[in-house]
Amino acid sequence: MSLDDPRINAIRTDGDPPGCGPLRSARPSSSLPLRQRIYEKVRSAGRISRAALAKDLEVSPGSVTPVVSDLLATELLCELEDVGQTGARGRPPVTLAVRADRALVAGLKVSDHEYSALLVDLAGQPVARATLPRAAESRSVPRLLDDVAELYARLLATAGDGPPVLGAGLGMPGMLDHASGRMRWSPIMAERDVDLAVCVSERLGIETSVDNDANLLTMAELWFGKGRALSDFAVVTIEYGVGLGLVVDHAPYRGAHGHGMELGHTKVQLDGALCRCGQRGCLEAYVADFALVREAAVALNGEIPPRGEVLEALFAQAKDGNAAARAIFDRAGRYLALGLANVANLFDPNRIILSGSRMRYDFLYAEEMLAEVPGLTLNDPPPIEVNAWDDFVWARGAAALALSDLTPRLLA
């Protein structure tokens, strides 16, 4: 698939600054090796001169020169003529960029209705994508591995011949420990406490990192979206659950055991509605997709469309003035306001980003809902922004995870 293919261009976010990855200042990353700091600065800038590189990193030009020469020799960086700065005499100035075609990484997203995958180059640009419907009975690890292998094969077939794939990121709902690679629990799997990263790595034949799907969305915002220049922010997403991702000092925060940020399973009602986790009163039991679908029969007069179309039908009815459908979204929106206020009270982030493909259901974050948040917080809440991605945002975040984990190995 060509990079000019409109299906690929749709994955990109209009107005994105050039490059990919967090736009850090010099100080937060000063503990990293200079080689890695230089490479990541070039990648996040898109293209940058040697002089600007040294200035941004607050190091001497003399210390940058040998490292850049080595990165050029190993084909991790390349030189590009900056034709926009052509002078009256001589060659145009030369800028540095990541050698994007040196290798690829894959981002894989597992959900309870469809799997998606995205192949990106080392500069973060999409190369190919693929999807695979999830079989209803697919709840075992062996079946999951079969499905992921088929999805990955489809992705490679779509891409055709090209650079080697050096790593993958995989995300799914539930409690996944990125550091150890273990899946402790997932609402779409029967097994618990599985060494998922090892299983997938062995099946695909490439190093694979795993993470919770909310963290994937956070990685997408941190690497490609509204959070690139923010040192601290929170991402809240509504899909089949309610997810929270937190970025502290330009890096995702996952908790001591990789199980933190489970906003969807904070309790908002004692002895309340039953959640998929088996407990009652969880936030996502009132806001998530399955909660809205559970109430849909009332608004749709019992005429439930096929699985996967219920929310669209409910949303269309709400837009057309169906009072019962609107009431379902209004109730969910009020619970969402409560969840956002809790995030503001607990973490005091610079910004809260409502992100993900479900943000197109704008009744969930209507003005009257957002207006309730200040009354539920002790201080002024942070700005709340909305970023409505397409369904491939999860795979894009998984690709960012793969790029992040591959970088130290690539530079070693």
Secondary structure, 3 states (H helix, E strand, C coil): CCCCCHHHHCCCCCCCCCCCCCCCCCCCCCCCCHHHHHHHHHHHHCCECHHHHHHHHCCCHHHHHHHHHHHHHCCCEEEEECHHHCCCCCCCCEEEEECHHHCEEEEEECCCCEEEEEEEECCCCEEEEEEEECCCCCCCHHHHHHHHHHHHHHHHHHHCCCCCEEEEEEEECCEEECCCCEEEECCCCCCCCECHHHHHHHHHCCCEEEEEHHHHHHHHHHHHCCCCCCCCEEEEEECCCEEEEEEECCEEECCCCCCCCCHHHCECCCCCCECCCCCECECHHHHCHHHHHHHHHHHCCCCCCCCCCHHHHHHHHHHCCCHHHHHHHHHHHHHHHHHHHHHHHHHCCCCEEEECHHHHCHHHHCHHHHCCCHHHCCCCCCCEEEECCCCCHHHHHHHHHHHHHHHHHHHC
